[in-house]
Amino acid sequence: MSNRTSRTIESTAKPEAENGITQQQLKQCEYNAYGAGLYYVDSDGNRMPGNVFSVGSGSLYAYGVLDSGYHWDMTDEEAYELGRRAIYHATHRDAYSGGIVRVYHIKEGGWVRISEQDSKDLHYAYAEGKTLTQ
């Protein structure tokens, strides 16, 4: 296995209303000599490993989808669709979210873009009972 590390970091910055301080929420994904890893990095710099994380104003909606659909032996396609649905539901229900739903897969050789769709298009597809792979 390669010692090469591939990382992607997603950041959500939120200014606090009272004092204008910016709070950072980060998800870090990596693939290294030990395999794949997913971490949550809080605003104090604490790095916590886990299997599923959601950050940002729509994260509670995404967690509802993730908690009901995640299982440890998912296929890649199942994981892509679960992530896509979680992001869609967060963007649909949260007034401060929206736009493009991007799904990436972190692998030993780097990241691979799986899909990029407007959340509006996903809304109509899911309303008809379809998934992206159908």
C-alpha positions as CSV (number, residue, x, y, z in Angstrom):
1,M,0.0,0.0,0.0
2,S,1.3,3.5,-0.8
3,N,2.3,5.9,1.9
4,R,0.8,8.7,-0.3
5,T,-1.9,10.6,1.5
6,S,-4.8,12.1,-0.4
7,R,-6.9,14.7,1.5
8,T,-9.9,16.8,0.9
9,I,-11.3,19.3,3.4
10,E,-14.8,20.7,3.4
11,S,-15.2,23.9,5.4
12,T,-18.3,25.7,6.6
13,A,-17.7,29.2,8.0
14,K,-20.4,30.8,10.1
15,P,-20.2,34.3,11.5
16,E,-21.7,34.5,15.0
17,A,-24.3,37.2,15.3
18,E,-23.1,38.8,18.5
19,N,-19.5,39.4,17.9
20,G,-18.7,38.7,14.2
21,I,-16.3,35.8,15.1
22,T,-16.0,33.2,12.4
23,Q,-16.5,29.6,13.5
24,Q,-15.0,26.9,11.4
25,Q,-16.4,23.4,11.0
26,L,-14.3,20.9,9.0
27,K,-14.5,17.4,7.7
28,Q,-11.3,15.8,6.7
29,C,-11.1,12.7,4.5
30,E,-7.8,10.9,3.8
31,Y,-6.3,7.8,2.5
32,N,-3.0,6.8,3.9
33,A,-0.9,3.7,4.8
34,Y,-3.6,2.6,7.2
35,G,-6.5,3.0,4.7
36,A,-9.3,5.4,4.4
37,G,-10.2,7.8,7.2
38,L,-12.9,10.4,7.9
39,Y,-12.5,13.0,10.7
40,Y,-14.4,15.9,12.2
41,V,-12.2,18.8,13.1
42,D,-13.9,21.3,15.5
43,S,-13.2,25.0,16.0
44,D,-10.6,24.2,18.7
45,G,-8.6,22.0,16.4
46,N,-9.7,18.7,18.0
47,R,-9.7,15.9,15.4
48,M,-12.2,13.1,15.9
49,P,-12.4,9.9,13.7
50,G,-15.8,8.5,12.7
51,N,-17.8,6.9,9.9
52,V,-20.4,9.6,9.3
53,F,-20.3,13.4,9.8
54,S,-22.4,16.3,8.7
55,V,-21.6,20.0,9.4
56,G,-23.3,23.2,8.6
57,S,-26.7,24.7,9.1
58,G,-28.5,21.8,7.2
59,S,-26.6,19.1,9.1
60,L,-29.5,18.0,11.2
61,Y,-31.6,17.2,8.1
62,A,-28.6,15.3,6.6
63,Y,-28.1,13.3,9.8
64,G,-31.8,12.2,9.5
65,V,-31.0,10.6,6.2
66,L,-27.6,9.3,7.1
67,D,-28.8,7.7,10.4
68,S,-31.6,5.9,8.6
69,G,-29.6,4.7,5.7
70,Y,-26.0,4.0,6.8
71,H,-24.7,0.5,7.4
72,W,-21.1,-0.6,7.6
73,D,-21.1,-2.9,4.5
74,M,-22.5,-0.5,1.9
75,T,-21.5,-0.8,-1.7
76,D,-19.9,2.3,-3.3
77,E,-23.1,3.0,-5.3
78,E,-25.2,2.8,-2.1
79,A,-22.8,5.2,-0.3
80,Y,-22.9,7.6,-3.2
81,E,-26.7,7.6,-3.3
82,L,-26.9,8.0,0.5
83,G,-24.5,10.9,0.5
84,R,-26.4,12.5,-2.4
85,R,-29.8,12.1,-0.6
86,A,-28.4,13.5,2.6
87,I,-27.0,16.6,1.0
88,Y,-30.2,17.1,-1.1
89,H,-32.4,16.9,2.0
90,A,-30.2,19.4,3.9
91,T,-30.3,21.8,0.9
92,H,-34.1,21.4,0.5
93,R,-35.1,21.9,4.1
94,D,-32.5,24.5,5.2
95,A,-33.0,28.1,4.0
96,Y,-29.3,28.8,4.1
97,S,-28.2,25.8,1.9
98,G,-28.7,25.0,-1.7
99,G,-27.0,24.8,-5.1
100,I,-24.9,22.0,-6.5
101,V,-24.7,18.6,-4.8
102,R,-21.2,17.2,-5.4
103,V,-20.2,13.7,-4.5
104,Y,-16.5,12.6,-4.4
105,H,-14.8,9.3,-3.5
106,I,-11.5,9.4,-1.8
107,K,-9.3,6.5,-2.9
108,E,-5.7,5.5,-2.5
109,G,-4.6,7.4,-5.7
110,G,-6.6,10.5,-4.9
111,W,-10.2,11.8,-5.2
112,V,-12.6,10.9,-7.9
113,R,-15.6,13.1,-8.8
114,I,-18.7,10.8,-8.8
115,S,-21.5,13.3,-9.6
116,E,-22.4,17.0,-9.7
117,Q,-26.1,17.9,-9.8
118,D,-28.3,20.9,-9.1
119,S,-30.3,20.2,-6.0
120,K,-33.4,21.3,-7.9
121,D,-32.9,18.5,-10.4
122,L,-32.5,16.0,-7.5
123,H,-35.7,17.3,-6.0
124,Y,-37.8,16.4,-9.1
125,A,-36.0,13.0,-9.5
126,Y,-36.6,12.1,-5.9
127,A,-40.2,13.3,-6.1
128,E,-40.7,10.7,-8.9
129,G,-39.1,8.0,-6.7
130,K,-35.9,7.8,-8.7
131,T,-32.3,7.6,-7.7
132,L,-29.4,8.9,-9.8
133,T,-28.5,5.4,-10.9
134,Q,-32.0,4.6,-12.2
